[in-house]
């Protein structure tokens, strides 16, 4: 039962998402604090809640796909009603916690995340292969929470650069997954970018979006004006990301190789965030 709870809430993915709130807090404030941990936990709760409701909404499609057919609700080990209760409780808990940190501003942001993910993005995935683009807005919410809890506003150039980076990052991230699991998505009845554009075109489009992400990373580093060592390390990470992305343009590229590109790219882009977080922490404590 505990294992099913972690699966139905997509705990690992939800935890990874919540870390962006933590990094944003450090990048905004240059320090760590109890409120940072509470903000991260609040994001974790809402991410687990909406992910659970997502599995309630999609359990029939999940049952048709090899990758997801063993999920608790899709396999019948958990009823949709139980999933609905778990999701509702987690979301309610997240609302209470974020209210204690940000008041109704935080509640409104979490309500937007719930509506955008479960009422807009999830149904849209069944209708459009390009649902990932509006869905990428969801990637901005966790860092926005961390930024606000740190006592800053979302109108600051530093946050705008960070939000742009997270937003653009979501698209190639998802399209690499489409390359890996396009057969599953087809079985589940989802229109995919692979079917819309074809493999070769999708590879080129994903490469272009990866270049956009690298450019957003360059802008992010420029805005933060970090120490020289951080700039040099960021350049090295950017070069590694570019070389990894270039794999998509090779004529003999195999779809199974998308997994390696996926992990390399995500490690590189996360590396930039970690470098800037450490840099801001050091700058704050030296000054």
C-alpha positions, -999 to 999 in steps of 0.1 A, spaced: 0 0 0 28 24 8 45 15 -25 13 23 -43 10 56 -25 44 66 -38 36 55 -73 1 71 -75 15 104 -62 45 102 -86 66 109 -55 100 108 -72 90 132 -99 71 154 -75 101 156 -52 123 166 -82 98 193 -91 97 207 -56 135 211 -55 131 240 -80 114 259 -52 143 253 -29 169 264 -55 148 295 -64 147 305 -27 185 303 -24 190 322 -57 167 349 -44 179 352 -8 214 337 -8 207 316 23 186 287 36 159 287 62 129 269 77 105 288 54 125 274 24 119 239 36 82 246 42 78 261 8 95 231 -8 72 207 12 42 227 1 51 224 -35 58 187 -30 23 182 -15 5 200 -44 26 182 -70 17 149 -54 -19 159 -52 -24 170 -88 -3 140 -100 -27 116 -82 -57 133 -97 -40 130 -131 -38 93 -127 -75 92 -117 -83 111 -149 -61 89 -171 -63 54 -156 -81 40 -186 -55 53 -210 -27 42 -186 -41 7 -187 -34 5 -224 2 15 -222 31 -8 -213 49 19 -193 19 28 -171 -4 -3 -171 9 -14 -136 1 19 -119 -22 14 -89 -54 27 -104 -48 15 -140 -41 -21 -127 -71 -21 -104 -51 -23 -71 -66 11 -61 -100 25 -69 -104 58 -87 -124 70 -56 -94 63 -33 -71 81 -57 -95 111 -57 -95 112 -19 -57 110 -17 -53 138 -43 -79 160 -26 -63 156 9 -28 163 -4 -40 194 -23 -60 207 7 -29 202 29 -8 221 4 -33 250 4 -32 252 42 6 252 43 11 277 15 -15 300 31 7 301 63 36 312 41 21 335 15 -16 340 24 -41 340 -4 -14 348 -30 1 313 -24 -34 297 -24 -42 314 -57 -10 302 -73 -16 266 -62 -53 268 -73 -40 280 -107 -16 250 -108 -44 226 -100 -68 241 -127 -41 244 -153 -28 209 -149 -59 189 -142 -86 209 -160 -67 223 -189 -34 204 -197 -46 169 -189 -76 170 -212 -57 189 -239 -31 161 -241 -58 140 -257 -66 166 -283 -33 182 -293 3 171 -297 14 206 -288 -3 206 -253 33 206 -239 38 243 -248 10 257 -226 17 229 -201 53 242 -197 38 271 -177 35 246 -148 73 244 -147 74 281 -136 52 276 -105 76 259 -81 104 284 -85 78 312 -82 68 299 -48 104 297 -36 111 332 -49 80 347 -32 87 329 1 122 344 0 106 378 2 110 389 -34 85 398 -62 79 381 -95 86 413 -115 123 412 -108 146 406 -138 163 378 -120 131 359 -116 119 366 -151 152 351 -164 148 321 -141 111 316 -152 120 318 -189 147 292 -183 124 267 -166 96 274 -192 117 267 -222 134 237 -206 100 218 -203 94 215 -240 126 196 -252 124 176 -219 90 163 -229 97 158 -266 127 135 -257 103 115 -236 79 113 -266 108 99 -287 113 72 -261 77 63 -255 59 73 -286 45 38 -291 30 38 -256 14 72 -262 -1 60 -295 -15 29 -277 -30 52 -250 -48 73 -277 -26 104 -273 -16 125 -303 21 130 -302 47 153 -318 62 122 -334 31 116 -354 25 153 -361 60 161 -373 77 128 -380 109 115 -364 134 136 -384 115 168 -380 109 162 -342 146 156 -337 154 190 -354 127 208 -335 139 193 -302 174 204 -310 162 240 -317 144 241 -284 175 228 -266 195 256 -282 168 280 -269 172 265 -235 210 270 -237 204 306 -247 180 311 -218 208 297 -196 233 322 -210 208 350 -203 202 337 -168 240 336 -160 244 371 -174 216 385 -152 230 370 -120 266 382 -127 282 353 -108 318 348 -99 343 341 -127 347 305 -117 309 300 -118 308 316 -153 336 293 -165 319 262 -151 286 273 -166 303 276 -200 317 241 -197 282 228 -188 267 247 -217 292 232 -241 285 198 -228 247 204 -233 253 216 -269 274 186 -278 247 163 -262 220 181 -281 239 178 -314 234 140 -312 198 147 -324 211 159 -358 230 128 -367 215 108 -395 221 75 -377 203 87 -345 183 59 -329 153 67 -308 167 45 -280 196 70 -278 171 97 -267 174 83 -232 211 92 -230 204 127 -245 175 131 -220 197 125 -189 227 144 -202 206 175 -211 187 175 -178 219 170 -158 234 200 -176 205 223 -172 201 214 -136 238 219 -132 234 256 -141 208 261 -114 229 244 -88 260 265 -98 241 297 -95 225 287 -62 259 279 -47 272 312 -61 244 333 -46 249 315 -13 286 322 -12 282 359 -23 256 365 4 278 350 32 310 367 20 294 401 18 
